[in-house]
């Protein structure tokens, strides 16, 4: 499948992020769990998947070879903040697995080798000229730098998760960033990702200028979904009790 075919297949569509993190207590974290999540998402009609690590990607890719795979490999190295496909080692592994799109950290932070995102993206573009690259960014400036370096798609994945954007996390999905990128770069490809919980928010992301929407937690993390309901009910129960005491 060439670049144009991949991009046509994801235009205006939903990508489902099938990831699990054992470190936060999530019981759904094994490759077989992610494959089951992918099976459910495929049956629901998604255009493709975003998956983390060779084992998970291989399992899903073998089951659904015609679906688009946005591959990442999270690698934590000491106190380095860059962990989404941080070096060429991870890129090479994802490319070998046949990921149609490889997503990398596109923020203004150095990886464990001391390289900034434009350098990393440039290396990928030079070594794999036909590989679609997605840059996970948090700001308009990071989108600009990533596109200039050769990224094909910019994704709002990291808005709210970097030092300079931490305050955005409580505001929900970053629709304003989508609008800013679309206005500044009318012809670029934008993936809306991060804190999208409802169908209405997914549609709004497209209305703001996104070309595609990626949803993870709201679809594939039963633990987080349950916690969200519980926290909401507890908060409102306490509020009702406080109101009754007034």
Secondary structure, 3 states (H helix, E strand, C coil): CCHHHHHHHHCCCEEEEECCCHHHCCCCCCHHHHHHHHHHHHHHCCCEEEEECHHHHHHHHHHCCCCEEEEECECCCCCCCCCECCCHHHHHHHHHCCCCEEEEECCCCCCCCCCCHHHHHHHHHHHCCCCEEEEECCCHHHHHHHHHHCCCEEEHHHCCCCHHHHHHHHHCCCHHHHHHHHHHCCCCEEEEECCCCCHHHHHHHHHCCCCEEEECHHHHCHHHHHHHHHHHHHHHHHHHHHHHHC
